[in-house]
Amino acid sequence: MKVTFRKSFFKDVKKHSDKKLKKTIKSKIIELENSYDLSAISNIIKLKNHDTAYRTRIGKYRLGFYHTDGVVDLARFVKREDIYDIFP
């Protein structure tokens, strides 16, 4: 799949200085790129009442993204408590 990034995603990731966390984010992005379908990736949950919004868990953080026509648009990377307030 093709992976695109939003400015809000870059701002969220830039706030973190933990190299291990950034390495985990990078591996999740590579996993999304190499996958042919979201069902092949574990821990991906479709959000209720939204046709294209999904989230995946990375430690105590959540990666929120949109999936349409084989394109994954990474939107937010925030703490578990905050993801549902600002995404989608």
Beta strands, then each sheet from edge to edge (+ up, - down):
strand 1: 2-5
strand 2: 44-46
strand 3: 53-58
strand 4: 61-68
strand 5: 71-79
sheet 1: 1+ 5+ 4- 3+ 2-
end
